[in-house]
Amino acid sequence: MPQRELNRLEAVHRFLKIQINKQEEFNEITQLAADICGTPSGLITLIGEDTEFVLENGNFKPNSGRDESFCHYVLESDHVMVVPDARLDSRLQDYSAVTRKAGIRFYAGAPLTTHDGHRLGSLCVIDQKPGAMTPLQQEMLENLAGQVIQLLEFESNLHFLKLQYLEAKRTELIMRSFFESTASSHLLLDRNFRVLAYNKAVTLFIRKAYGVDMKEGMDVKQFINEVYMADFMENCSRALAGESIKRERLLDFAGHSVWCMLTYDPARDADGNIIGISYNSTDITERVFRQQAVVDQQVQLDRIAYIQSHEFRRPVATIKGLIDLLSMDGYAETYPLLKVMKKEIELIDAKIAEVVNFTDI
């Protein structure tokens, strides 16, 4: 299938998906077309790959196969197709819509052409008796077809804008839910250090620490403690210059201390321009305490290792030396228990060495 036909079918399918909200306007256009051309009725059609669709009650509904469609031939030209008598037209005379009782005799269709040149279907008029059209009638039918495609494209654009809006709202809801549910404090400032956005954690923290209720547009000087102001402003300025800062700091608020992981990042727009500062604060007090507990434990282990390596091993080494001397003097043969003592003292020495090595890991 040629690429142009694929593109045309893609455009057709786009219109088939939409719900038509301006059905009355389309009915008025088809009736006006029929009145101008002196026929009893008019139709708006789209031609799919194998099917002709007719606009009815807000939707395009299948009408016939493409191989039985008059409007299929309208796609071959930019101008109005006029069939004075379908029974005399070799292309159409065997169609069931022609041969049946009260079948179609007269037909005229103007192509529905999109702004990028795809002919999707037609605005057509039909009659059960032969007929003809003047050049003025053909011109007016073409003009009405132009109004149809404009309305269809408007409806399509409106439909997909609504879908994009709903998707954006859904994404915003998800992001807002995540933003508000996190325990970390998130604050977005503009280049003048005024609040653009903040989450619930910031609101609760600032209210508890300073008794201030957060609002958009507030200056940070209204709620940042002067003790931390200079450091805060310096880091914000560095973020506005494009630098990302990450640091741990012990902060004192409302009579208690909190270890926080603070980050200052440049906030950028869709074009990459820095528009403000993204400030985030996470309470890491528990983690810091756990780390300190590990350090304290290691200090204790080091102390144990020192005691064992210096205070315990010294007498063990002395005993080992005495046993070796007694063995050299032949006492090991007279007193077999010396061999047992030597074996046990070596086992104790090995265990002490094992403990020392373990505490060094």
N, C-alpha and C positions, 0 to 999 in steps of 0.2 A: 504494500500500500504506500503511495507517495507520501512524503513528509507533509505536504500541504494539506492533504486529506486528513492525516492524523491530527494536525493542528486544528482543522475545522471541526472534527468530531470532538476534540477536547473542549472547544468552545460550546458546542451543542450540549455536551454533558454538563457543563457548568450551568447552563440555563435550565436543564432538566431537574437539577437538584433544588432549585429555589421554589419558595412559596410565593405566588403572585399576590400582592396586596392591592394592586390597582386594576382588578378585573373589570370594574365598571368602565374605566377609561379605555381598556382594550375592547370591550363590547361596543362602546360608542364609536371607536375607530372602524371596527369591522362593519357596523351598521351604516356608517357614513360612506364607506367604500362601496357597499352594496347599493345604497341609494344613488351615489354618483354614477355607478355603472349600470343601473337599472336592472339589478338582479335581486332575487329574494334573500340571498344570504352571502355572508363572507366568513372566512376562516383565517386563523393565524397558525402556521405549521412550522415544525422543525423536522429536518431530515437526519435521522441517525444512520448508523452503518447499514442496518437492515430494516429499519422501521420508520414510518411517518408518525409524528406526534402532533396532536391538535390541542390548542389551549382551551381548557374548559374549567370553569369554577376554581380558578387559582392554580391549576397545575397543567402541565403538558401530559396528555394521556395518549397511549398507543391508539392509532386509528386504522392503519393498514400496513402491509409490508411495503418496503421501499420499491419493490418491483411492481406494485400496483398503484404507485403514487403519481399523480399528475405533477405535484410540486417538485418531484425529483428532477424533472427537466428544467425547472426554473433555475436551478443551481448552475446551469451551463452558460448563463448570460447575465449581464448587468442590467438588462432591460426587461420590460414587461413581456411575458409570454402570453399570447392570445390564441385560444383554440375556438374558432367560430362554431364548429360542430365536431364533437369527439367521435361520433360514429363514422366520420369521414377521415379521421386522422389515423394513419397506419400505426402510430406508436401507441394509441390509446383505445382503439375501437374494440379490442378484445377484453378490456378490463371489465371486471364484474360490476364496478360502479357505473359503467356505461351500458352494459348489456341488460342489466336488471330493469324491471318495470320502474318507470319514472326515474331512469338513470340520468347521469350528468350528460348534457349536450354542450353547453357553453362553459368555457373556463378561461379565466385570466388571472395571472399571478405575477406580483412584483417581488423580486428577491429581497430578503432581509439580510443586509450586508453590514457587518461590524465595521468599526472604525479602522481596523487593521486589514480589511478586505476579504474577510471570510463570509461566504454566502451560506447561511445556516438553514434557511427555509423560505417561506413566502407569506405575504398577505395576498390572499386570493379571493375571488368572487366566483360563484357558480350559479348555473340555471339549468332547468330541465328542458329548455328549448334553445335552439341555436340563437346566436347573437353576434354582435360586433361592438367595437370600441373606437371612439374618436381619439385622435392624438392628445386632445386635452384631457379626456378621461384617463388615458394611460399615464400622462404626466401627473395627474392628481393621485392616481393609485401609487405611483412611485413615491410621491411626497408623503403619503400616509404610511407607506412601508418604512420610510425614514423615521417617522414618529414612533412607529412600533419598536424598531430596534433601539431607539433612544430610551424609550420606557423600559424595555427589557434590560438594557445595560444598567440603567439606573436601579432597577429592582435587584439585579445581580450584585451590583456594588454595595447596595444597602444590605443585602442578605449576608454577604461575606464580611462587611464591616461589623454587623451584629455578631457574627461568629467570632471575629477577632476580639471584639469588645468582651464577649462572654469568656473567651479563653484568657484574655488579659485579667479579667476580674477573678477568674478561678486561680490563675497563677498568683495574683496579688493576695488572694485569700490564703493560699498555701504559704507564701512567703511571710505574710503577716502573722500567721499562726506559728510558724517556726520562730519568727523574730520575737514574738511575745512570749513564747513558751520557754525559751532558753533562760538559764539562770544568770548568764553573763549580761553585763550592762553594755548596750550598744547606743552610741550617740553620733549623730551626723551633724556637722557644723558647716556653715558656709565660710567663704574667705574672710568675712568680717567677724568670725567667731560667734555667729548667732545660730541658734538651734533650728535645724531643718527637720529632723526626725529623731525619735528616741523610742525605746521599748519600755515595757512595764517594769522591768528590773531597775532601769534608771530612775523611773518615777518613784518607786518604793524606796530606793537607796537614798536619793536626794531628800525625800521627805523625812526619812528617819534620821539622816545625818544632820540636815540643816533646817528642817521644818519648812522647806520651800516646795511649792507645787510647780512641776515642769510645764512649760508651754512653748509652742513653736514661736520662734522669733526672739526668744530670750537671749540676752547676752550672757556668756559663760561667767562673767564677773558677778552675776547675780546669785550664783550657787556654788562656785568653786572656792574652797577655803583659801584665804590669802597666803597661808603657809605653803601651799602647793602651787599657787598661781604662777610664779615665775618659771618653775620647772614645766608646768603644763603648757604655758604659752610658748616656751622655747621649743618643746617637742612638736606643738601644732605648727609653728613656723617652719620647722624642718620638714614636716609632712607636706606643707604647701609648696615647698621647694622640690618635692618629688621623692623624698626619703621615707622609708618605712622604719619605724622605731619599735623595738620590743624590749621590755625590761620588767624585772620583778622589783616590787617595792613594798615596804611595810608602811601602811597608812593608818592613822589614828582618827576614828570617827565616833562621835557620841559616846565617849568614854570607853571604847574598846578598840583593839588593834586588829587589823586585817592585812594579811599578805595578799597582794594582787599582782596578776600578770597584766601589764598595761601595754596596749599596742596603739600606735598612731600611724595611720596609712593615708596616703592621698586619695581622695574621692574624685573619680573622673566621670565625665559624661560619655555619651555614646561615641564622640569623636576623639576621646582620649584626653580632653582638656581637664586640668585640675580645677574642680569647682568648690572644693572644701576639704574637710578632714573627717575620716572615719575613726572614731575613738572607741576602743573596746576595753572593758575591764572585767577580769575573771578572778573570783575568789579562789586562791590556791593555798589558803591557810592550812587546810588538812594535809595537802601534799607536802608543804614545807615542814610541818610537824613530823610527818612520817619520815622525811629525809633526815631531820634532826635526830629522830629516834634511832635511825640506822647508824648515824654518825656516833651517837652516844654508845650504842651497842658495840660498835667497832672499837671505840676507846676502851670499853670494858674488856673486850676480847684481847686487845693489845696488852692491857694490864695483866690479864691472866697469863698471856704468853710470856710476858716479862718475868712474872713471878716464877713460872714453871721453868723458864730457861735459865734463870739466875739463882733463884732461891731453892728450887727443888733439885735441879740438875747438879748443883755443887755437891751436896751430900751423897747423891747417887754416884757421882764420879769418884768421890773419895772412897766409898764402899767398893766400887769396882776395882780401884787401884789396890786396896788392901787385899781383896780376894786374889788378884793377880800375883801379888807378892807372896802370899801364902802358898799359892799353887806352885810358884817357882821354887820355893823351899821344900816342896814335897809334901806339904800338909794335905794336899788334895787326895793323895792316896790313903793317908791315915784317916782323914775326915771326909768321906764321900759327900757329905752334905754341902761341902763348899761348892761342888759342881752344881748342885741344885740351887744354891743361893746365887751363884754366878748367872745361871740361866734366868732366874726370876728377876734379878736386878737388871739384866740386859733387856728383858721384856718391859720392865717399868720405864727404862730409858727410851726405848722405842716408842712407847705410848706417849711419853712427854714430847718427843720430837714430832709425833703425828699431830698432837694438839697444837704445837707451835706452828707447824706448817699450815694447819687449817685456819688459824686466826690470821695468817698472812695473806689469805686468798682475797 
